[in-house]
Amino acid sequence: MCAAGVISRDHLLRLSVVRGRISAESAGEGAMASVNASAEAVQRELDALGRDVHVANLNGPQQTIVAGPENDLETAVERLAEKGFRVRRLAVTAAFHTPGMRAAACELERQLNKSTFEAPKVPVYNNTTADLYGDDADANRELLVRHIAEPVRFEEQIRRMYDHGARVFYEVGPGRVLSNLIGWILDGQPHSVLPLDVDGRPGWTQFAHVIAQTAALGVPSRLDSWFESRGLF
């Protein structure tokens, strides 16, 4: 959203600190686990269990994240494992993207109201509604507030982007978890996924690979920054 001109760099840095603090203050308020199954299959089991555990991330056809209070989540993990699901606890400190984060959402809202929001200059998708942010600043603030306490609809967001014409996806950040998820979501459909961080390969080398792949795919690119000061050191 900062790159799209919605918020300034100063507001980006301040809000990043605020959100990190809010997340840290939520430590101990729940736990999360990954399940190798669709959200529909997992939700059926959670409904039958009747505990305070929620689907938190709808990541892909075969990955769903569940979250809730520690005791309830442990019961759900045991139930899902007994049903033959592969379940893995996640190293997090709270039940993010669930109703348990409503107090954190209220604090985030107070902080967001201190920042100036503009309309996006380029399309930006959010994974709360799995659709585009609009031009209404107040509505965009509300989506950011909802995000911390509502499920992440990642699979639906990627499919929406694909329907709107997206064919090349870059993962900007550590690892390639999202790249793998996109591969599962768009399996069998023409697309390219380019992660900027790959195990066993230096960052600059992988960045060069991404630039080359981008050019090979015909994506318009400006390479002046890459070649700037070349040969001076």
WOPEBEL-V806338 format. One record per pair of residues at least 6 apart in sequence whose C-alpha atoms are under 6 Angstrom apart, sorted by the first residue. I is the first residue (numbers start at 0). J is the second residue. If there is no record, write none. Layout:
[[I | J] [I | J]]
This chain:
[[1 | 7] [3 | 119] [3 | 120] [3 | 121] [4 | 119] [4 | 120] [5 | 116] [5 | 117] [5 | 118] [5 | 119] [6 | 116] [26 | 92] [26 | 93] [27 | 92] [27 | 93] [28 | 93] [29 | 67] [29 | 68] [29 | 69] [29 | 93] [29 | 94] [30 | 66] [30 | 67] [30 | 69] [30 | 93] [30 | 94] [31 | 65] [31 | 66] [31 | 89] [31 | 94] [32 | 64] [32 | 65] [32 | 87] [32 | 88] [32 | 89] [33 | 63] [33 | 64] [33 | 86] [33 | 87] [34 | 62] [34 | 63] [34 | 85] [34 | 86] [35 | 61] [35 | 62] [35 | 85] [36 | 61] [36 | 62] [37 | 60] [37 | 61] [38 | 63] [50 | 71] [51 | 67] [52 | 66] [52 | 67] [53 | 65] [53 | 66] [54 | 64] [54 | 65] [55 | 64] [55 | 65] [55 | 96] [55 | 97] [55 | 150] [56 | 63] [56 | 64] [56 | 150] [56 | 151] [57 | 63] [57 | 151] [57 | 152] [57 | 153] [58 | 153] [58 | 154] [59 | 154] [59 | 184] [66 | 94] [67 | 94] [96 | 147] [96 | 148] [96 | 149] [96 | 150] [97 | 148] [97 | 149] [98 | 148] [100 | 148] [101 | 148] [104 | 144] [108 | 144] [116 | 136] [118 | 134] [123 | 131] [123 | 132] [124 | 130] [124 | 131] [124 | 132] [126 | 151] [126 | 152] [126 | 153] [126 | 156] [127 | 146] [127 | 151] [127 | 152] [129 | 152] [129 | 155] [129 | 156] [166 | 190] [167 | 190] [167 | 191] [167 | 192] [168 | 192] [169 | 192] [169 | 193] [169 | 194] [170 | 194] [171 | 195] [173 | 196] [174 | 196] [175 | 194] [178 | 192] [195 | 206]]
